Amino acid sequence: MSNNIDKNILLVGASQMSIDYFKVLSALDCNVTVVGRSVDSAKTFEQSTQKNVITGGLHDFLKSNTTVFDSAIIAVGAEQLVESQILLMNFGIKKILVEKPAGLSLSDINKVSSLAKKLNVDLFVAYNRRFYSSVIKAKEIIEKDGGISSFNFEFTEWSHTIEPLKKKEGIKENWLLGNSSHVIDLAFYLGGAPAEIRSFAEGELNWHKHAIFCGAGKTKDNKLFSYQANWIAPGRWGVDVLTTNNRLIFRPLEDLHIQEKGSVIIKKVEIDNDIDIQFKPGLFIQTKDFLMGNFVNLKSISEQAEMFETYLMIANGN
């Protein structure tokens, strides 16, 4: 890991997520160039940040750009993620952080992963929940307890609030990849990558192939896990990680509760979460680690490619 932090940053997109990134980059005293497509989103960004946005899209910007960037962050709509990654890598940028899920198909993920390997690009997928204060505290407890023994998770989505949303074609149809993968990624980040999995998916929504999911499996370290989600019933995201001494409960993911061995009492763990109050939770530490070259907790595009088949099995049943 370098002690230096990248200072000259290209921020692609003028979305709300871009605004959140810009707040972090400003706090880190970075020189940020923001490139967006539409005038409307640019106006919203500029009103919120007092920072000018170069409109017209990434392709046109790169054709005439002569600035050398240390790294780039991509925070555009899911339908633009793949094109943006390819444009930046072909332009010569060697360090990129792209918003999840980096692509909506296995072929697209494999395409950008292969290109990153060919061009020697450090390309990472932004799963900011890995960097929650609650997760950092839980990792300390897990290490003290000697590791995990098993884990389970729930990725229930509120379909009644998603259905009326106006989204580009393919976004809601891939909601598990684009949204639910946040909690799935967190579970396997804490518990270990899956080696075997048996998945079931039933039910149907008019915007998603399946609505009810459950499954179980074993990680590469032989830890057992299970999951369930029901998008037509009440529920919420959650992760339970079990050690020999404690059950660590993330509901909501921003908070950490603990049940100690021999007790039925569930207590809230006090955590230092000031940074998650000041900025979008997880975003400051994630971004700082990326800019400093501290990649150990970031998800590489090759790891995303490996996990993508698991996402698809969970989404479709296997």
TORTI-358471 format. One record per residue (C-alpha): residue number from 1; x, y, z. Coordinates in steps of 0.001 Angstrom, whole numbers, plus 500000, padded with zeros to 6 digits. Example, Ala and Ser with C-alpha at 12.3 -4.5 7.8 and 13.67 -1.06 7.14 Angstrom:
<recs>
   resi       px       py       pz
      1   512300   495500   507800
      2   513670   498940   507140
</recs>
This chain:
<recs>
   resi       px       py       pz
      1   500000   500000   500000
      2   501238   503461   499123
      3   501320   506282   501665
      4   500343   508678   498896
      5   496803   509374   497803
      6   495694   509984   494226
      7   494837   513650   493747
      8   493810   514088   490105
      9   490518   512232   489749
     10   488060   511768   486892
     11   484515   511325   488202
     12   482193   509897   485557
     13   478517   510647   486066
     14   476474   513414   487662
     15   474086   511193   489629
     16   473259   511401   493335
     17   475939   508750   493852
     18   478405   511045   492062
     19   477441   513843   494431
     20   478216   511542   497365
     21   481585   510647   495846
     22   482384   514295   495196
     23   481811   515156   498862
     24   484333   512493   499852
     25   486855   513516   497197
     26   486577   517154   498262
     27   487203   516190   501880
     28   490309   514310   500701
     29   491480   517482   498921
     30   491378   515920   495457
     31   491298   517782   492154
     32   488142   516418   490532
     33   486965   516621   486925
     34   483297   515673   486583
     35   481916   514400   483271
     36   478212   513749   482723
     37   475773   513317   479876
     38   472568   515237   480465
     39   472181   518921   481226
     40   469475   518214   483810
     41   471609   515926   485972
     42   474530   518343   485590
     43   472412   521200   486941
     44   471378   519141   489946
     45   474995   518189   490606
     46   476200   521775   490275
     47   473479   523117   492568
     48   474406   520575   495222
     49   478198   520861   494987
     50   478998   524207   493314
     51   481236   522199   490995
     52   480968   522493   487207
     53   480107   519402   485171
     54   481392   518802   481650
     55   478350   517576   479735
     56   478110   515622   476484
     57   479247   512271   477773
     58   482499   510425   478398
     59   483196   509482   474770
     60   483271   513083   473545
     61   485239   514244   476579
     62   488009   511692   476105
     63   488391   512547   472406
     64   489721   516005   473266
     65   491066   515524   476791
     66   494776   516008   477473
     67   494677   515809   481276
     68   496477   512913   482928
     69   494336   511367   485666
     70   495640   509309   488564
     71   492421   507308   488725
     72   488751   507332   487778
     73   485476   506619   489557
     74   482420   505566   487546
     75   478991   506359   489031
     76   476601   506195   486088
     77   473420   504230   485385
     78   473827   500459   485234
     79   473193   500467   481482
     80   476276   502711   480967
     81   478727   500931   483253
     82   480313   498574   480742
     83   480803   501191   478033
     84   482342   503605   480551
     85   484830   501026   481802
     86   485912   500090   478287
     87   486325   503724   477245
     88   488473   504551   480277
     89   490666   501467   479970
     90   491254   502019   476265
     91   492053   505657   477014
     92   494861   504506   479291
     93   493571   504985   482831
     94   495108   502244   484963
     95   493103   502538   488182
     96   489289   502482   488158
     97   486527   502122   490739
     98   483154   501290   489184
     99   479790   501221   490896
    100   478203   497816   491381
    101   477432   495518   489702
    102   479839   496657   486903
    103   477627   494981   484306
    104   474281   493242   483928
    105   475404   490038   482194
    106   478144   487485   482706
    107   479450   488104   479190
    108   479830   491837   479885
    109   481582   491210   483213
    110   483943   488742   481571
    111   484597   491234   478777
    112   485690   494050   481099
    113   487572   491630   483347
    114   489554   490276   480378
    115   490306   493782   479120
    116   491482   494876   482570
    117   493842   491909   482700
    118   495104   492541   479169
    119   495768   496243   479800
    120   497034   495732   483373
    121   494297   497903   484891
    122   493425   497834   488585
    123   489628   497672   488278
    124   487434   497347   491355
    125   483684   497112   491971
    126   482330   499487   494619
    127   480453   497582   497325
    128   480527   500293   499986
    129   478787   498188   502646
    130   482054   496307   503130
    131   483334   499528   504684
    132   480506   500274   507123
    133   481654   501052   510657
    134   479427   498167   511789
    135   481282   495758   509491
    136   484711   496967   510580
    137   483739   496441   514230
    138   482295   492995   513465
    139   485526   491934   511771
    140   487405   492778   514981
    141   485057   490550   516992
    142   485254   487735   514425
    143   489054   487797   514501
    144   489078   487785   518316
    145   486693   484811   518295
    146   488914   482861   515910
    147   486775   483202   512794
    148   483224   482347   511812
    149   481471   478997   512088
    150   478470   479697   509800
    151   476343   482532   508420
    152   472992   483336   506871
    153   471487   486291   505063
    154   468262   487771   503729
    155   467909   490061   500718
    156   464171   490740   500704
    157   463236   493699   498495
    158   460064   495771   498833
    159   458502   494998   495478
    160   455527   497294   496108
    161   457888   500301   496162
    162   460040   499115   493242
    163   457242   498327   490781
    164   456150   501967   490168
    165   459733   503188   489650
    166   460554   504369   486143
    167   463837   502705   485143
    168   465677   501999   481917
    169   464964   498639   480293
    170   466801   495803   482016
    171   467309   497547   485354
    172   464339   496219   487312
    173   464599   492873   485510
    174   468118   492575   486988
    175   467293   494049   490399
    176   468972   491232   492289
    177   472238   491949   490472
    178   472011   495719   490642
    179   470690   496103   494178
    180   470366   492894   496215
    181   473971   491967   495408
    182   474967   494544   498042
    183   473842   492291   500885
    184   474888   489073   499106
    185   478380   490475   498585
    186   478608   491552   502224
    187   477610   488104   503468
    188   480265   486323   501392
    189   482838   489039   502156
    190   482457   488271   505861
    191   481807   484539   505586
    192   484012   483510   502687
    193   483536   482838   498979
    194   481118   480041   498067
    195   482402   476700   496781
    196   479079   474858   496562
    197   475539   476223   496471
    198   472054   474835   495923
    199   469512   477493   495037
    200   465747   477576   494633
    201   463652   480376   493147
    202   459887   480499   492764
    203   457079   483006   492278
    204   457007   485794   489740
    205   456622   489565   489519
    206   455623   491476   486410
    207   459086   493080   486449
    208   461270   490242   487790
    209   461506   486572   486839
    210   461249   485278   490429
    211   460031   486634   493764
    212   460911   484034   496412
    213   464417   482694   496956
    214   466150   480286   499294
    215   469263   478196   499287
    216   472282   476910   501131
    217   475831   475898   500542
    218   479412   475679   501687
    219   482299   478136   501363
    220   485804   477382   500142
    221   486775   477113   503826
    222   483962   474598   504462
    223   481735   477057   506355
    224   478016   476419   505931
    225   475641   479191   504915
    226   471985   479677   504044
    227   469824   482475   502668
    228   466235   483409   501909
    229   464258   486315   500513
    230   460590   486880   499756
    231   459864   489944   497652
    232   456090   489654   498020
    233   456112   489466   501830
    234   457369   491735   504619
    235   461085   491595   505283
    236   464371   493477   505069
    237   468035   493025   504313
    238   470027   491282   507006
    239   473140   489235   507718
    240   473838   486961   510684
    241   477414   485807   511247
    242   478023   483155   513915
    243   481239   482448   515794
    244   481787   479995   518643
    245   481103   482835   521110
    246   478727   485261   519432
    247   475997   485822   516902
    248   476635   489093   515058
    249   473470   490596   513603
    250   473279   493274   510909
    251   469664   494571   510785
    252   469877   497210   509436
    253   473297   496694   507921
    254   474495   500021   509336
    255   474001   498745   512902
    256   475618   495841   514712
    257   473860   493785   517368
    258   475314   490886   519307
    259   473947   487802   521056
    260   476474   486197   523366
    261   476792   482466   523972
    262   474504   481322   526769
    263   472210   484333   526483
    264   469010   485153   524612
    265   469581   488897   525040
    266   470442   490804   521891
    267   472454   493958   522568
    268   473397   496819   520300
    269   477139   497222   519908
    270   478445   500737   520340
    271   480509   501700   517310
    272   482365   504808   516206
    273   480304   505695   513136
    274   480927   509436   512863
    275   482387   509010   509371
    276   479227   507178   508259
    277   477101   510043   509538
    278   479176   512741   507855
    279   479291   510926   504488
    280   477267   508220   502758
    281   477938   505150   504928
    282   481019   503215   503887
    283   481921   505599   501088
    284   484712   507581   502743
    285   486854   504608   503798
    286   486169   502743   500550
    287   487209   505722   498423
    288   490250   506573   500532
    289   491474   502969   500414
    290   491050   502939   496630
    291   492917   506208   496146
    292   495751   505087   498439
    293   496156   501748   496691
    294   494962   499792   499729
    295   493011   497202   497761
    296   492742   494372   500316
    297   489047   494953   501128
    298   487968   496055   497652
    299   486352   493650   495209
    300   488348   493175   492015
    301   486596   492787   488680
    302   487957   489229   488447
    303   486360   488414   491822
    304   483102   489907   490554
    305   483322   487708   487470
    306   483821   484664   489688
    307   480854   485628   491900
    308   478571   486511   489004
    309   477606   482904   488368
    310   476571   482632   492026
    311   474384   485735   491664
    312   472730   484187   488620
    313   472139   480883   490407
    314   470539   482720   493331
    315   468396   484793   490957
    316   467241   481895   488801
    317   467541   478807   490990
    318   469878   476021   489911
</recs>
